[in-house]
Amino acid sequence: MTSRSRQTFQQGGKITSVCILEHSHCVASASDTGTLWIHRVDVSLSGSMPKYSKPQLRAEEHTSELQ
């Protein structure tokens, strides 16, 4: 077991919100640059430790006005 990051990506700006999307293997993140990204990470449980795929960008939205 490790406490270091298993997956990272560069969205740009500071991340302001993160949300796990239930039953989808997806994570949504918003940044202070007005971007919203949705990534999918697949998990394989075939060995003694879970293995994670590289994050796959599923959707990217930009907004000029954050709410």
N, C-alpha and C positions, 0 to 999 in steps of 0.2 A: 504494500500500500504506500502511496506517496501523497504529499500535500501540494505538489506542484501542478501547474495547469496541464491538462491533457490535450486541450485544443485551444488555439488562439487564432484571431484574425484581426485585420486592421480595417476598421470601418471609417476612421477619420473623425477627428474631434473627440470630445469626452462622451462616454456612454452615460446617458441620463436615466435610462430605464431598460430593464430586461424582464422578459416574461417567458415562462415555459408553456408551450401549447400542448395541453393534455392529449394523450393518445395519438400523437403525430410524430414524435421524435424531432420536433422542431422547437427552435428558440427564436423569439423576436427581440430585437434590440433597437433602441432609438438613441441618436446622438445629438449633441448641441449644434451640429451643422445642419440639422433638419432632415437627416436620413433615417429611414426605418428599414431594417433588413430582417428577413426571415431565413434562417439556416436550418437545414436538416442534418442530423448526425445519427447515423445508423450504429447500432451496438451489436456485437457478436459475443455470445456467451458460451462459445464452444470449449474454451479452456478453463483454467482455474481462475483467471482474471478476465474481466470484460475487455474487449478491444473495440475502439471507437474509430469510425471512418473519418476522413477529412470532412470538415463542414462543407456542405453543398449549398450555395446561394440559391434560394427558391424564389425570392421576390425582393425587389429593392424599390423603395418609393422615396421621393424627395418633396419636401415642402418648404416654402419660403417663410411660413409663419407657424411657429411652434405654439401649441396651446397648453 
